[in-house]
Amino acid sequence: MASALYQQVEQLSRDKGIDPQVVVSAIEDAILVATRKYYKTQEELRSQMDIETGEISVYAIKTVVDEVVDPVREISLADAASIEPAAEVGGEIRIKKPTDVLGRIAAQTAKQVIFQKVREAERDTVYNEYADKVGEVVNALVKRTEGSDVILDLGRAEARLPRREQSRLESFAPGERIRVVIKNVDKAVKGPQVVVSRAEPVLVQRLFEGEVPEIYDGTVVIKGVAREPGERTKIAVYSRDKDVDCVGACVGMKGMRVQSIIRELRGEKIDIIEYDEDPVQYAANALSPAKISRVTILDSETKHLEVVVDDTQLSLAIGKKGQNVRLAAKLLGWKVDIKSEEEKRREVEEQMTALVGDGGATETPLAELSGLTEKVVSALSAAGVTTVEQLGGMTPEQLQDIPGIGPKSVEQIFVAVNQFFGANVDEAVVAHAQGAPDEDELVRSDEEQTAGTEGLANEAGAGEIPQHIVPETELEKTGQDLEAELERGIENAPSADQGEVPQRQDTPAEPPREPSE
């Protein structure tokens, strides 16, 4: 039958979750240290505990030799034979040391050694048990608060929940049960060595795995989780079975599955989105609940996206303090630039303006503007207007404020500027449509122009002669010929359901009339 001391050892081992032999070794080491300190000897000492009687014996170990050199560790064969008749050279002799003479100080030293050894054994046991459980969710009981940290009881060990691993909106009371994820197990620290967290995204993932059977059996896969603890979480899911709705499986009937997770997270909002291999569609899903107009990949190497939304959806897409777009970018792993339709339109207009400005950087002097008299040019130059572009941007009232510029001069300037810019626009349109032909191709004879016009008229059909091609011979007709043709046109006018003949645009502008004095 075991002694009362050993029974106490077994009870302590059960409470601490350690091996009884570890406690026995701690007691033997403690008595050994106390004995060495009491006798102040350098002898090799060994201790042994008798489980049956509970007695702890300490022995001095000496080696049997023919000639003693070190009396502390060696003994002669003759002296050894007096203690142990069967002693031989090279063997060991155990000489028992009295332990009943150990006083109060030696007992206190033994007690400290025992506590230290048991504590180290307990740490090793906790480390070996929880080191392989990092990332798992466990149930914990709130035990006490130490500063901003919360100490939790895991059953066989204590855990520490630091402030940085807590949700900003959560508070805990002693005796409350919560679920935490094991983040780290440290073997060297003092106090609780298991560090747990309620702010890690993996907590949400593990909660979904435990709540949704489709995730547990692998039918639905969680592709990513982005979280701001206590505020909002976005989780992307994907279904391996086309007949299983991944989002519906996570939400559950009437939202029961996701609501239980929200309650565990103390009301934290959860957005469940569908994962897509296409980053454009994935980005549109990640920015829900906002409706996205279009997504453009700016740079696939640096993972840069541009998202355009309707003006009414901009605030919803950005979220409170940028939370929605920030979580979406974290979930996607891309940099996201979000703009409204109005912002995008202004950006395009600025780019077009800069492009036109670059193309028209060359300014045209007033001397190249035909139709202006030297007097008008001199008056404009004296007022600081030296280019056609400046002149084209002025209003009639601004022109009349210039000394020497009257109403007649304003009309003259108006006609000259219109003819100048109209000619430039026509040249640009023709160059764009025809691919900027060579100068030799632009010079044609009257016969070629007439033949080309007739050919286009035949292809287009009656009443569809292009507006910008008019034979020069028509411009030379007399007034009587034009009146005759007008009468024939009225008689042979097409019915109302036929298209109207477009009017010619290149008819020379009627010269301005002189105002009556």
C-alpha positions as CSV (number, residue, x, y, z in Angstrom):
1,M,0.0,0.0,0.0
2,A,1.3,3.4,-0.9
3,S,2.3,5.8,1.8
4,A,0.3,8.9,2.7
5,L,3.0,11.1,1.1
6,Y,2.7,9.3,-2.2
7,Q,-1.1,9.6,-2.1
8,Q,-0.7,13.3,-1.8
9,V,1.7,13.2,-4.7
10,E,-0.9,11.4,-6.9
11,Q,-3.6,14.0,-5.9
12,L,-1.3,16.9,-6.8
13,S,-0.5,15.2,-10.1
14,R,-4.2,14.9,-11.0
15,D,-4.9,18.5,-10.1
16,K,-2.0,19.8,-12.2
17,G,-2.4,17.3,-15.0
18,I,1.2,16.1,-14.7
19,D,2.9,12.7,-14.3
20,P,3.2,11.5,-10.6
21,Q,6.8,10.5,-11.3
22,V,7.6,14.2,-12.1
23,V,6.4,15.2,-8.6
24,V,8.4,12.4,-7.0
25,S,11.5,13.5,-8.9
26,A,10.9,17.1,-7.7
27,I,10.7,15.9,-4.1
28,E,13.9,13.9,-4.4
29,D,15.7,16.9,-5.9
30,A,14.4,19.2,-3.2
31,I,15.7,16.9,-0.4
32,L,19.0,16.6,-2.2
33,V,19.5,20.3,-2.4
34,A,18.6,20.8,1.2
35,T,21.0,18.1,2.3
36,R,23.9,19.5,0.2
37,K,23.2,23.0,1.7
38,Y,23.2,21.6,5.2
39,Y,26.3,19.5,5.0
40,K,28.1,21.9,2.7
41,T,29.9,19.1,1.0
42,Q,31.1,18.5,-2.6
43,E,30.3,14.8,-2.5
44,E,28.2,13.2,-5.2
45,L,24.8,12.8,-3.6
46,R,21.7,10.9,-4.7
47,S,18.2,10.8,-3.2
48,Q,15.6,8.1,-3.3
49,M,12.0,8.0,-2.2
50,D,10.4,4.8,-0.9
51,I,6.8,4.7,-2.2
52,E,5.7,2.2,0.4
53,T,7.0,4.0,3.5
54,G,7.3,7.5,2.2
55,E,10.9,7.8,3.5
56,I,13.3,9.9,1.4
57,S,16.9,8.7,1.8
58,V,20.1,10.6,0.7
59,Y,23.3,8.7,-0.2
60,A,26.9,9.8,-0.8
61,I,28.3,8.0,-3.8
62,K,32.0,7.0,-3.8
63,T,34.1,5.0,-6.2
64,V,36.2,2.1,-4.9
65,V,39.9,2.4,-5.7
66,D,43.2,0.8,-4.6
67,E,44.8,4.1,-3.8
68,V,42.7,7.1,-2.7
69,V,43.6,10.3,-4.5
70,D,40.3,12.3,-3.9
71,P,38.9,11.4,-0.5
72,V,35.7,13.3,-1.3
73,R,34.7,11.1,-4.2
74,E,36.9,8.0,-3.7
75,I,37.2,5.2,-1.0
76,S,39.8,2.5,-0.5
77,L,38.9,-1.1,-1.0
78,A,39.5,-1.9,2.7
79,D,37.1,0.8,3.9
80,A,34.5,-0.2,1.2
81,A,34.7,-3.8,2.4
82,S,33.8,-2.8,5.9
83,I,30.6,-1.2,4.5
84,E,29.8,-3.6,1.7
85,P,31.6,-6.9,1.9
86,A,31.1,-7.6,-1.8
87,A,32.7,-4.3,-2.9
88,E,35.2,-4.5,-5.7
89,V,37.7,-2.0,-7.3
90,G,35.9,0.2,-9.8
91,G,32.5,-0.2,-8.1
92,E,30.4,2.3,-6.2
93,I,29.6,2.4,-2.5
94,R,26.5,4.2,-1.2
95,I,27.0,5.9,2.2
96,K,23.7,7.0,3.8
97,K,23.5,10.6,5.0
98,P,21.2,11.4,8.0
99,T,18.3,13.6,7.0
100,D,16.6,13.9,10.4
101,V,19.0,16.7,11.2
102,L,17.7,19.0,8.5
103,G,16.3,22.1,10.0
104,R,13.6,24.6,9.1
105,I,15.7,26.5,6.6
106,A,16.5,23.3,4.7
107,A,12.8,22.4,4.7
108,Q,11.9,25.8,3.3
109,T,14.5,25.4,0.5
110,A,13.1,22.0,-0.3
111,K,9.6,23.5,-0.5
112,Q,10.7,26.2,-3.0
113,V,12.5,23.6,-5.1
114,I,9.4,21.4,-5.2
115,F,7.1,24.3,-6.3
116,Q,9.6,25.3,-9.0
117,K,9.9,21.8,-10.4
118,V,6.1,21.3,-10.4
119,R,5.5,24.6,-12.1
120,E,8.0,23.8,-14.8
121,A,6.4,20.4,-15.3
122,E,3.0,22.1,-15.5
123,R,4.3,24.5,-18.2
124,D,5.7,21.6,-20.3
125,T,2.3,19.8,-20.0
126,V,0.4,22.9,-21.1
127,Y,2.7,23.6,-24.0
128,N,2.6,20.0,-25.2
129,E,-1.2,20.0,-25.0
130,Y,-2.0,23.4,-26.7
131,A,1.0,23.8,-29.1
132,D,-0.8,21.7,-31.7
133,K,-4.1,23.5,-31.3
134,V,-3.0,26.9,-32.6
135,G,-5.8,28.3,-34.8
136,E,-8.6,26.2,-33.2
137,V,-11.6,27.6,-31.4
138,V,-12.1,26.6,-27.8
139,N,-14.6,27.5,-25.1
140,A,-13.3,29.6,-22.2
141,L,-14.6,30.9,-18.9
142,V,-13.7,34.5,-17.9
143,K,-11.8,34.2,-14.7
144,R,-10.5,37.7,-13.8
145,T,-9.1,40.9,-15.3
146,E,-5.5,42.0,-15.0
147,G,-5.2,45.5,-16.2
148,S,-6.5,45.6,-19.8
149,D,-6.0,41.9,-20.2
150,V,-8.6,39.2,-19.5
151,I,-7.5,35.9,-17.9
152,L,-9.6,32.9,-19.1
153,D,-9.9,29.4,-17.8
154,L,-9.5,26.8,-20.5
155,G,-10.1,23.9,-18.1
156,R,-6.6,22.5,-17.7
157,A,-4.8,25.8,-18.1
158,E,-5.2,29.5,-18.0
159,A,-5.2,31.7,-21.1
160,R,-4.5,35.4,-21.6
161,L,-6.7,37.6,-23.8
162,P,-4.7,40.8,-24.5
163,R,-6.4,44.1,-25.2
164,R,-5.1,44.2,-28.8
165,E,-6.8,40.9,-29.4
166,Q,-10.2,42.0,-28.1
167,S,-13.0,43.6,-30.1
168,R,-13.4,47.3,-29.5
169,L,-17.0,47.0,-28.6
170,E,-16.8,43.9,-26.3
171,S,-16.6,43.8,-22.5
172,F,-16.5,40.7,-20.3
173,A,-17.7,39.8,-16.8
174,P,-16.2,37.1,-14.5
175,G,-18.0,33.8,-15.0
176,E,-19.0,34.6,-18.6
177,R,-18.4,31.9,-21.2
178,I,-17.0,33.0,-24.6
179,R,-15.4,31.3,-27.6
180,V,-11.8,32.2,-28.5
181,V,-9.2,31.1,-31.0
182,I,-5.8,30.0,-29.8
183,K,-3.3,32.4,-31.3
184,N,0.0,31.5,-29.7
185,V,1.5,29.2,-27.0
186,D,4.6,30.6,-25.3
187,K,6.8,28.4,-23.2
188,A,9.1,31.0,-21.7
189,V,6.7,33.6,-20.2
190,K,5.6,33.8,-16.6
191,G,1.9,33.4,-15.9
192,P,-0.6,32.1,-18.5
193,Q,1.4,31.1,-21.5
194,V,-1.6,30.4,-23.9
195,V,-2.5,33.6,-25.8
196,V,-6.0,33.7,-27.3
197,S,-7.8,36.1,-29.6
198,R,-11.3,37.3,-30.5
199,A,-10.0,39.7,-33.2
200,E,-8.5,37.2,-35.7
201,P,-10.3,36.6,-39.0
202,V,-9.8,32.9,-38.4
203,L,-12.3,33.0,-35.6
204,V,-15.1,33.9,-38.0
205,Q,-13.8,31.2,-40.4
206,R,-13.9,28.5,-37.6
207,L,-17.3,29.6,-36.5
208,F,-18.7,29.2,-40.0
209,E,-17.0,25.8,-40.2
210,G,-18.7,24.7,-37.0
211,E,-22.1,26.2,-38.0
212,V,-22.4,25.3,-41.7
213,P,-22.3,21.6,-42.5
214,E,-21.5,22.3,-46.2
215,I,-18.3,24.0,-45.1
216,Y,-17.4,21.2,-42.7
217,D,-17.8,18.5,-45.4
218,G,-15.9,20.5,-48.0
219,T,-18.8,21.2,-50.4
220,V,-18.5,25.0,-49.7
221,V,-15.0,26.5,-49.4
222,I,-14.1,29.7,-47.7
223,K,-11.8,31.6,-50.0
224,G,-11.0,34.6,-47.9
225,V,-12.0,36.6,-44.8
226,A,-11.4,40.3,-44.2
227,R,-12.4,41.6,-40.8
228,E,-12.4,44.7,-38.7
229,P,-13.3,43.4,-35.2
230,G,-16.5,44.5,-33.8
231,E,-17.5,46.4,-36.9
232,R,-17.8,44.4,-40.1
233,T,-16.5,41.2,-41.7
234,K,-16.5,40.2,-45.4
235,I,-16.2,36.5,-46.1
236,A,-15.9,35.0,-49.7
237,V,-17.3,31.5,-50.3
238,Y,-17.2,29.2,-53.2
239,S,-19.3,26.1,-54.0
240,R,-17.8,23.0,-55.5
241,D,-21.2,21.7,-56.3
242,K,-23.2,23.7,-58.9
243,D,-26.4,22.6,-57.3
244,V,-25.5,24.1,-53.9
245,D,-25.8,27.8,-53.3
246,C,-22.8,28.8,-51.3
247,V,-24.2,32.1,-50.0
248,G,-27.6,30.5,-49.1
249,A,-25.9,27.7,-47.3
250,C,-24.0,30.1,-45.1
251,V,-27.0,32.3,-44.4
252,G,-29.3,29.4,-43.6
253,M,-33.0,29.2,-43.5
254,K,-34.3,32.6,-42.4
255,G,-30.8,33.6,-41.6
256,M,-30.5,31.2,-38.6
257,R,-26.9,30.1,-39.3
258,V,-25.4,33.5,-39.8
259,Q,-27.4,35.0,-37.0
260,S,-26.0,32.6,-34.4
261,I,-22.5,33.7,-35.5
262,I,-23.4,37.4,-35.3
263,R,-24.7,36.8,-31.7
264,E,-21.4,35.2,-30.8
265,L,-19.5,38.2,-32.2
266,R,-21.8,40.6,-30.3
267,G,-23.6,42.1,-33.3
268,E,-20.7,42.4,-35.7
269,K,-22.0,42.8,-39.3
270,I,-21.1,40.0,-41.7
271,D,-21.2,40.2,-45.6
272,I,-21.2,36.9,-47.3
273,I,-20.1,37.2,-51.0
274,E,-19.6,34.7,-53.8
275,Y,-16.0,34.1,-54.9
276,D,-15.2,34.4,-58.6
277,E,-12.0,33.6,-60.5
278,D,-12.5,36.7,-62.6
279,P,-11.1,39.6,-60.5
280,V,-13.5,42.1,-62.2
281,Q,-16.6,40.1,-61.1
282,Y,-15.0,39.3,-57.7
283,A,-14.4,43.0,-57.1
284,A,-18.0,43.8,-58.0
285,N,-19.2,41.1,-55.5
286,A,-16.8,42.3,-52.8
287,L,-18.1,45.8,-52.8
288,S,-21.6,44.7,-52.1
289,P,-24.1,46.0,-51.0
290,A,-23.2,48.8,-53.4
291,K,-24.2,48.4,-57.1
292,I,-21.1,48.7,-59.4
293,S,-21.3,50.3,-62.8
294,R,-18.0,48.9,-64.2
295,V,-14.6,47.7,-63.0
296,T,-11.4,48.3,-64.9
297,I,-8.0,46.6,-64.4
298,L,-5.4,49.4,-64.5
299,D,-2.4,47.2,-63.9
300,S,-2.5,43.4,-63.4
301,E,1.1,43.1,-62.3
302,T,0.7,45.6,-59.4
303,K,-2.9,44.5,-58.9
304,H,-4.6,47.9,-59.3
305,L,-8.3,48.2,-60.0
306,E,-10.5,51.2,-60.8
307,V,-14.2,50.9,-59.8
308,V,-16.8,53.3,-61.2
309,V,-20.2,53.5,-59.4
310,D,-23.3,55.7,-59.8
311,D,-23.3,59.0,-57.9
312,T,-26.0,57.7,-55.6
313,Q,-24.0,54.5,-54.8
314,L,-20.7,56.2,-54.1
315,S,-21.2,56.7,-50.3
316,L,-22.5,53.1,-50.0
317,A,-19.6,51.7,-51.9
318,I,-17.0,53.6,-49.8
319,G,-18.8,52.8,-46.5
320,K,-18.5,54.4,-43.1
321,K,-15.0,56.0,-42.9
322,G,-14.0,54.0,-46.0
323,Q,-14.7,50.7,-44.3
324,N,-16.5,48.9,-47.1
325,V,-13.9,49.6,-49.8
326,R,-11.0,48.9,-47.3
327,L,-12.4,45.5,-46.5
328,A,-13.0,44.7,-50.1
329,A,-9.4,45.7,-51.0
330,K,-8.1,43.5,-48.2
331,L,-10.3,40.6,-49.3
332,L,-9.3,41.0,-53.0
333,G,-5.6,41.6,-52.4
334,W,-5.8,44.4,-55.0
335,K,-5.5,48.2,-54.7
336,V,-8.9,49.7,-55.4
337,D,-9.6,53.2,-56.6
338,I,-13.3,54.0,-56.5
339,K,-14.9,56.9,-58.4
340,S,-18.4,58.2,-59.2
341,E,-19.7,58.6,-62.7
342,E,-19.4,62.4,-62.4
343,E,-15.8,62.2,-61.2
344,K,-14.9,59.8,-64.1
345,R,-16.7,62.1,-66.6
346,R,-14.7,65.1,-65.4
347,E,-11.5,63.2,-65.5
348,V,-12.2,62.2,-69.1
349,E,-13.1,65.7,-70.0
350,E,-9.8,67.0,-68.5
351,Q,-7.9,64.4,-70.4
352,M,-9.6,65.4,-73.6
353,T,-9.0,69.0,-73.0
354,A,-5.3,68.4,-72.3
355,L,-5.2,66.3,-75.4
356,V,-6.8,69.0,-77.6
357,G,-4.6,71.6,-75.9
358,D,-1.5,69.6,-76.8
359,G,-2.7,69.2,-80.3
360,G,-3.4,72.9,-80.8
361,A,-0.4,74.2,-79.0
362,T,0.6,76.2,-82.1
363,E,-1.1,79.6,-82.1
364,T,-2.1,81.3,-85.4
365,P,-1.1,85.0,-85.9
366,L,-3.8,87.5,-86.9
367,A,-1.9,88.2,-90.1
368,E,-2.9,84.8,-91.4
369,L,-6.6,85.5,-90.9
370,S,-8.1,86.5,-94.3
371,G,-10.9,89.0,-94.4
372,L,-9.6,91.5,-91.9
373,T,-8.4,95.0,-92.8
374,E,-5.1,96.3,-91.7
375,K,-6.9,98.9,-89.5
376,V,-8.8,96.1,-87.6
377,V,-5.7,94.0,-87.2
378,S,-3.8,97.0,-85.8
379,A,-6.6,97.8,-83.4
380,L,-6.7,94.3,-82.1
381,S,-3.0,94.1,-81.8
382,A,-2.9,97.3,-79.8
383,A,-5.5,95.7,-77.4
384,G,-3.2,92.7,-76.9
385,V,-5.1,90.3,-79.2
386,T,-2.4,88.8,-81.4
387,T,-3.7,85.3,-82.3
388,V,-6.7,83.9,-83.9
389,E,-7.4,81.6,-80.9
390,Q,-7.6,84.6,-78.6
391,L,-9.9,86.4,-81.0
392,G,-12.2,83.3,-81.3
393,G,-12.7,83.3,-77.5
394,M,-14.0,86.9,-77.3
395,T,-17.6,87.9,-77.2
396,P,-19.0,90.7,-79.4
397,E,-19.3,93.0,-76.3
398,Q,-15.6,92.5,-75.6
399,L,-14.7,93.3,-79.1
400,Q,-16.7,96.5,-79.2
401,D,-14.9,97.7,-76.1
402,I,-11.7,97.8,-78.0
403,P,-11.0,101.3,-79.4
404,G,-11.4,101.3,-83.2
405,I,-13.7,98.3,-83.4
406,G,-17.3,99.1,-84.3
407,P,-20.3,97.0,-85.3
408,K,-19.1,96.6,-88.9
409,S,-15.7,95.5,-87.7
410,V,-17.3,93.0,-85.3
411,E,-19.3,91.4,-88.2
412,Q,-16.2,91.3,-90.3
413,I,-14.3,89.6,-87.5
414,F,-17.2,87.2,-86.9
415,V,-17.2,86.0,-90.6
416,A,-13.5,85.7,-90.8
417,V,-13.1,83.7,-87.6
418,N,-16.0,81.4,-88.6
419,Q,-14.5,80.7,-92.0
420,F,-11.1,80.0,-90.5
421,F,-12.3,77.5,-87.8
422,G,-14.8,76.0,-90.2
423,A,-12.0,75.3,-92.7
424,N,-9.8,73.8,-90.1
425,V,-12.6,71.5,-88.8
426,D,-13.4,70.3,-92.4
427,E,-9.8,69.5,-93.0
428,A,-9.6,67.6,-89.7
429,V,-12.8,65.6,-90.5
430,V,-11.7,64.8,-94.0
431,A,-8.2,63.8,-92.8
432,H,-9.7,61.5,-90.2
433,A,-12.2,59.9,-92.5
434,Q,-9.8,59.4,-95.5
435,G,-6.7,58.6,-93.5
436,A,-4.9,61.9,-94.3
437,P,-4.3,61.4,-98.1
438,D,-1.3,62.9,-99.9
439,E,-1.5,66.4,-101.5
440,D,-1.3,64.9,-105.0
441,E,-4.5,62.9,-104.3
442,L,-6.4,66.1,-103.2
443,V,-5.8,67.8,-106.6
444,R,-8.4,66.5,-109.1
445,S,-9.6,67.7,-112.4
446,D,-13.2,68.9,-112.9
447,E,-14.0,65.7,-114.8
448,E,-12.8,63.4,-112.0
449,Q,-14.8,65.4,-109.4
450,T,-18.0,65.2,-111.5
451,A,-17.6,61.5,-112.1
452,G,-16.9,60.8,-108.5
453,T,-20.0,62.8,-107.5
454,E,-22.2,61.0,-109.9
455,G,-20.9,57.6,-108.8
456,L,-21.7,58.4,-105.1
457,A,-25.2,59.6,-106.1
458,N,-25.9,56.4,-107.9
459,E,-24.8,54.3,-105.0
460,A,-26.7,56.3,-102.4
461,G,-29.9,56.5,-104.4
462,A,-32.0,59.5,-105.4
463,G,-32.3,62.2,-102.8
464,E,-29.2,61.0,-100.9
465,I,-26.3,63.0,-102.4
466,P,-23.6,63.6,-99.8
467,Q,-23.6,67.0,-98.3
468,H,-19.9,67.7,-98.5
469,I,-19.4,66.9,-102.2
470,V,-20.8,69.4,-104.7
471,P,-19.6,69.8,-108.3
472,E,-18.1,73.1,-109.1
473,T,-20.2,73.3,-112.3
474,E,-23.4,73.7,-110.1
475,L,-21.9,76.8,-108.4
476,E,-21.4,78.4,-111.8
477,K,-25.1,78.1,-112.9
478,T,-27.1,81.3,-113.6
479,G,-30.0,82.4,-111.6
480,Q,-32.5,81.4,-114.3
481,D,-31.2,77.9,-114.4
482,L,-31.5,77.7,-110.6
483,E,-35.1,78.9,-110.8
484,A,-36.0,76.4,-113.4
485,E,-34.5,73.6,-111.4
486,L,-36.4,74.7,-108.3
487,E,-39.7,74.6,-110.2
488,R,-38.9,71.1,-111.5
489,G,-38.0,70.1,-108.0
490,I,-41.3,71.2,-106.7
491,E,-43.2,69.3,-109.4
492,N,-41.2,66.2,-108.9
493,A,-41.0,66.4,-105.1
494,P,-40.9,63.0,-103.4
495,S,-43.7,61.7,-101.2
496,A,-43.8,62.4,-97.4
497,D,-42.5,59.0,-96.5
498,Q,-39.3,59.5,-98.4
499,G,-36.2,61.1,-96.9
500,E,-35.4,64.7,-97.4
501,V,-32.5,65.7,-99.5
502,P,-29.8,67.1,-97.1
503,Q,-28.8,70.7,-97.8
504,R,-25.3,71.5,-98.9
505,Q,-23.0,72.8,-96.2
506,D,-20.3,74.2,-98.4
507,T,-22.4,76.9,-100.1
508,P,-20.4,80.1,-99.7
509,A,-21.6,82.3,-96.9
510,E,-23.5,85.4,-98.0
511,P,-21.2,88.4,-97.4
512,P,-22.3,90.7,-94.6
513,R,-24.5,93.7,-95.5
514,E,-23.5,97.1,-94.7
515,P,-25.7,98.6,-92.0
516,S,-27.8,101.5,-93.0
517,E,-26.4,104.8,-92.0
